[in-house]
Amino acid sequence: AQTVTQSQPEMSVQEAETVTLSCTYDTSESDYYLFWYKQPPSRQMILVIRQEAYKQQNATENRFSVNFQKAAKSFSLKISDSQLGDAAMYFCAYSPNTGNQFYFGTGTSLTVIP
Amino acid sequence: DVKVTQSSRYLVKRTGEKVFLECVQDMDHENMFWYRQDPGLGLRLIYFSYDVKMKEKGDIPEGYSVSREKKERFSLILESASTNQTSMYLCASSLIIGRAYEQYFGPGTRLTVT
């Protein structure tokens, strides 16, 4: 069974600094997708970044980038130049290439300190 | 922009009541999902549907049923609400099965069963 583990329930970062959120997953599949979602307080969950397992290049989206280590089954999110609006719950998610199942971690609550 | 709406943001029901949570998406997505979100447990899949009248059980289907009579609408039904079903319920949709596109989430319904 696929599992997604986020070992950091809470993290904090100073504004303008860089923070890395960790995620590991377990699967026997070779083709799959990984995601980071952001859920701001009392707001809708939105996609931050997506990584396709067959792509070796790490995905980036502006200040957000991932470190995808397929052999280690690790998928960390790096937020650079942190802003107050980055404060949220962040969820790591895995999906097999069939697209009909998504497995989520337990989330990391990120606090940005002014 | 994809829009996923849920019928209520907050709902309070009594034990034993039948509860309907409605979700509507406006982007012609084939897949729709119901999750519950609890602190420390992340998102857990209740049911998903990949087509009209088609449904599959997720990880925690007990005590729930679903209905999908139209492509854009996916309903979650609590046949006899219990206090342990107090939770945040999130609906999501995604594109066709076979491609693991990201999910688009609704704003959530916070259900309290007293």
Interface residues (C-beta under 8 A of the other chain):
Chain A: V4 Q6 P9 Y32 Y33 F35 Y37 R43 Q44 M45 I46 L47 R50 F91 S95 P96 N97 T98 G99 N100 Q101 F102 F104 G105 T106 G107
Chain B: N31 F33 Y35 G40 L41 G42 L43 R44 L45 F48 Y50 E56 L90 A92 S94 L95 I96 I97 G98 R99 A100 Y101 E102 Q103 Y104 F105 G106 P107 G108
